[in-house]
Amino acid sequence: MSSEQFLVRRGGPAILIGRWVGVLRAMIPVAAGMARMPLRRFIPWTTAGAASWAVVCVLLGYRAHDGIKSIERALGRAGLILLVAVILTLLIAYQLRGRRRHRAS
């Protein structure tokens, strides 16, 4: 089934859903034109799709920022301790490797 046939069959809801899918976001307007969808039908559906996508993405971004800040506070000290532990482990492994090479020579 071609995108034109899909748009003829599904119409406006396909336009709305297409705004939510990255690849379709660029292809849907072209396919709607090729399917000769009337502009008065296309504009409300594409506006609703674009507006809903924008609002949801902004709200999710805002919430993600709040989540990252709380994780940063919770893991601030634990992250620092983990970093020190990793560095110490790497230094010890480096020293042991050097000793093994020295003994093998």
MOLIN-V449425 format. One record per residue. N is the residue number from 1. PHI is phi in whole degrees, 0 to 359 (* if undefined). NEAR is the number of other ideal C-beta (glycine too) atoms within 10 Angstrom. Layout:
n | phi | near
N | PHI | NEAR
N | PHI | NEAR
This chain:
n | phi | near
1 | * | 6
2 | 280 | 10
3 | 296 | 17
4 | 297 | 16
5 | 297 | 11
6 | 298 | 15
7 | 292 | 22
8 | 296 | 15
9 | 284 | 10
10 | 266 | 13
11 | 66 | 16
12 | 304 | 17
13 | 301 | 11
14 | 294 | 21
15 | 295 | 26
16 | 300 | 20
17 | 294 | 14
18 | 299 | 24
19 | 291 | 21
20 | 269 | 14
21 | 251 | 12
22 | 309 | 7
23 | 293 | 8
24 | 290 | 17
25 | 306 | 15
26 | 272 | 10
27 | 270 | 12
28 | 301 | 25
29 | 300 | 16
30 | 294 | 11
31 | 296 | 20
32 | 295 | 25
33 | 294 | 13
34 | 295 | 12
35 | 278 | 18
36 | 58 | 9
37 | 289 | 22
38 | 298 | 8
39 | 301 | 9
40 | 293 | 7
41 | 268 | 13
42 | 290 | 19
43 | 300 | 11
44 | 297 | 12
45 | 290 | 21
46 | 289 | 21
47 | 293 | 13
48 | 297 | 15
49 | 295 | 22
50 | 294 | 15
51 | 294 | 11
52 | 294 | 13
53 | 297 | 15
54 | 296 | 11
55 | 296 | 10
56 | 296 | 11
57 | 295 | 11
58 | 294 | 10
59 | 294 | 10
60 | 296 | 10
61 | 297 | 9
62 | 296 | 10
63 | 294 | 10
64 | 296 | 10
65 | 299 | 10
66 | 299 | 9
67 | 294 | 10
68 | 295 | 10
69 | 296 | 10
70 | 290 | 10
71 | 294 | 11
72 | 299 | 10
73 | 295 | 9
74 | 292 | 10
75 | 261 | 12
76 | 306 | 10
77 | 288 | 9
78 | 298 | 9
79 | 295 | 12
80 | 295 | 10
81 | 297 | 11
82 | 297 | 11
83 | 299 | 10
84 | 298 | 10
85 | 297 | 10
86 | 295 | 10
87 | 297 | 10
88 | 297 | 10
89 | 300 | 10
90 | 295 | 10
91 | 296 | 10
92 | 296 | 10
93 | 299 | 10
94 | 296 | 10
95 | 295 | 10
96 | 297 | 10
97 | 296 | 10
98 | 297 | 10
99 | 294 | 10
100 | 296 | 9
101 | 294 | 9
102 | 295 | 8
103 | 292 | 7
104 | 289 | 6
105 | 280 | 4
